[in-house]
Amino acid sequence: MNSQDTKQPPSEHRQILSLAWKIFLPIAIGLAVVVWLFKREFNPAVWEAIHFDGRVIGCIALAWLFMVGRDFGLTWRFRALTDRQLTWKQAWRVDMLCEFTSCVTPSAVGGSALGMIYLNREGIELGRATTLMMTTLFLDELFFVVSLPVIMLLVPYHQLFDFGHGGFTVGLQSVFWGVYAIVTAWTTILFLGIIVRPHAIHRFLNWLFHFRLLKKWQTQVDTLGTNMENTGRELRKRPMSWWVETFGGTALSWSSRYLVVNALFLGFAPMANQLIVFARQFVVWICLMVSPTPGSAGISEWLFTTYYGDLINSAGMALVIALFWRIISYYIYLLVGACIVPGWISQGIRLRQEKNHNTK
């Protein structure tokens, strides 16, 4: 008997247990940090001062509406990228699965790590799915790169980075500019490797990674170069209207995500400058790109509370807003993913069994 025949795929039960653990870990980390922050910062008088009147409830509802806008933007983008091959339901499911992946993996990995598998399951050929996910990566990074000059024109530098807190602001600036420089360099490589000279960039990367110190990544880099060439061949045929639509979906998605916090501040701290609140979300998300915890659990709550505290003059109120922010923009995706992924796993096992049966 062939040794490969004796290898059984992981059982559905084992995969679902693994899923449960991946959901539990970020929740545990996030709750531990929240408890610590409550113990350190929270004042019962802050909660007593909150009145859940029509304005506050309306602003919380508005925050949920902005999160719907975020998902609509990405669902729309998946539809546009696949030339309407995906239905709205399929595109939404891919979006939810990608977001769930982001919630249970470190931020540096992101939801695009398995995006091509999700697209392939929805009927997109695997090679094309890889090309499409690289395109989404390029669009997201491009949005971050072009947003900073606009934000710097609208918001004074000291409102973003030089507002007190001593060592915190120094560390924040260092992390932000370091990550932004990496994102800019990576976006430049993607632009050159996809749009301008894909074959030349592929050859250059292969040459660079043949040196001994970098050689262990040579295979991955060669695959990256191949994917860039394939992506470039498809994107160079696209009309300007396609670029406007896909980048429009990207901008709508990220802007809506930022506006969630604006809506919460409007409800809980209406005196805060809304432009500064919006601009600081850009800084927050750039810094969270290098978070080592799944879905930035724990780090995001601490960063938000510390960074936004000066706009409210109350770390306790900032913590309350941070909790609503995370519930709306993070924990809801863990819940939706927990509902979708088990069925997705079952479908995958069933399809694999059918394929094996047909090949016998």
Disulfide bonds with the S-S distance in Angstrom:
none
